[in-house]
Amino acid sequence: MALTVDYRETIANRIKSDPEFARALLDEAASMMFNGEAEAARLLMRDLTHGLVGFEGLAKATGTPSKSLHRMLSKDGNPGMNALSEIFQQLTQATLHAPAVVHVVPAPTDDLMVA
């Protein structure tokens, strides 16, 4: 029997552990929205919500019931501009406040330096 993990869980875990990935998804969601790909943008925003703040956290931050947010960010959702703006604002804040990942490259040692 093969062990499988729901892709939504995999994406949410990656968003939680990789702030750069979360920022790239948020950027892509905004680009998709501006280019008329609203359905795909909503689904990306749903994934970001799962990984960053959760629907209950987003509900508390926006003052919109979580069930309404689920509907808005579904495939057939139709959020108004004010609601969409609030959602983007909260996701942006959560993304920007995610801990930064720093990659450190060791300094060359003296024996590798050419005089």
C-alpha positions as CSV (number, residue, x, y, z in Angstrom):
1,M,0.0,0.0,0.0
2,A,1.5,3.3,-1.1
3,L,1.6,6.2,1.4
4,T,0.4,9.4,0.0
5,V,0.1,12.9,1.4
6,D,-2.6,15.4,0.2
7,Y,-1.0,18.0,-2.1
8,R,-2.6,20.8,-0.1
9,E,-0.8,19.6,3.0
10,T,2.5,19.5,1.1
11,I,2.0,23.0,-0.3
12,A,1.0,24.4,3.2
13,N,4.1,22.8,4.8
14,R,6.3,24.3,2.1
15,I,4.7,27.7,2.5
16,K,5.3,27.5,6.3
17,S,8.9,26.5,6.0
18,D,10.0,28.5,2.9
19,P,9.2,32.2,3.1
20,E,10.7,32.8,-0.4
21,F,8.3,30.2,-1.8
22,A,5.4,32.0,-0.1
23,R,6.4,35.3,-1.5
24,A,6.7,33.8,-5.0
25,L,3.2,32.3,-4.7
26,L,1.8,35.7,-3.5
27,D,3.5,37.5,-6.4
28,E,2.1,34.9,-8.8
29,A,-1.4,35.2,-7.4
30,A,-1.3,39.0,-7.9
31,S,0.0,38.6,-11.5
32,M,-2.7,36.1,-12.3
33,M,-5.4,38.4,-10.9
34,F,-4.1,41.3,-13.0
35,N,-4.0,39.1,-16.1
36,G,-7.6,37.9,-15.8
37,E,-6.9,34.5,-14.3
38,A,-9.0,35.0,-11.3
39,E,-9.9,31.4,-10.6
40,A,-6.2,30.3,-10.4
41,A,-5.4,33.4,-8.3
42,R,-8.1,32.5,-5.8
43,L,-6.8,29.0,-5.5
44,L,-3.3,30.2,-4.9
45,M,-4.6,32.6,-2.3
46,R,-6.4,29.7,-0.7
47,D,-3.2,27.7,-0.5
48,L,-1.4,30.7,1.0
49,T,-4.1,31.1,3.6
50,H,-3.8,27.5,4.6
51,G,0.0,27.8,4.9
52,L,0.3,31.3,6.5
53,V,-2.6,32.2,8.7
54,G,-5.3,29.6,8.4
55,F,-8.9,30.4,7.6
56,E,-9.8,31.1,11.2
57,G,-6.8,33.5,11.5
58,L,-7.8,35.2,8.2
59,A,-11.4,35.5,9.4
60,K,-10.3,37.2,12.6
61,A,-8.0,39.6,10.8
62,T,-10.5,40.6,8.1
63,G,-13.7,40.4,10.1
64,T,-15.2,38.0,7.5
65,P,-16.6,34.6,8.6
66,S,-14.3,31.7,7.7
67,K,-17.0,29.9,5.9
68,S,-17.4,33.0,3.6
69,L,-13.7,33.1,3.1
70,H,-13.7,29.4,2.0
71,R,-16.4,30.2,-0.5
72,M,-14.6,33.3,-1.8
73,L,-11.3,31.5,-2.3
74,S,-12.9,28.4,-4.0
75,K,-12.8,27.6,-7.6
76,D,-16.2,29.3,-8.2
77,G,-15.7,32.0,-5.6
78,N,-16.7,35.6,-6.4
79,P,-15.2,37.9,-3.7
80,G,-15.9,41.6,-3.9
81,M,-13.1,44.1,-4.4
82,N,-13.1,45.1,-0.7
83,A,-12.9,41.5,0.5
84,L,-10.2,40.7,-2.1
85,S,-8.2,43.7,-1.0
86,E,-8.5,42.7,2.7
87,I,-7.4,39.1,1.9
88,F,-4.4,40.3,-0.2
89,Q,-3.4,42.8,2.6
90,Q,-3.5,40.0,5.3
91,L,-1.6,37.5,3.1
92,T,1.0,40.2,2.2
93,Q,1.5,41.0,5.9
94,A,1.8,37.4,6.8
95,T,4.3,36.7,3.9
96,L,6.4,39.8,4.7
97,H,6.6,38.9,8.4
98,A,7.6,35.3,7.8
99,P,11.1,34.5,9.1
100,A,13.8,35.0,6.4
101,V,15.9,32.1,5.3
102,V,19.6,33.0,5.2
103,H,22.0,30.9,3.2
104,V,25.5,31.2,4.6
105,V,28.5,30.3,2.4
106,P,31.6,29.5,4.4
107,A,34.5,31.9,3.8
108,P,37.5,30.5,2.0
109,T,40.3,29.2,4.2
110,D,43.8,30.6,4.1
111,D,45.3,27.5,2.4
112,L,43.0,28.0,-0.6
113,M,43.9,31.6,-1.1
114,V,46.6,32.4,-3.6
115,A,49.1,35.0,-2.6
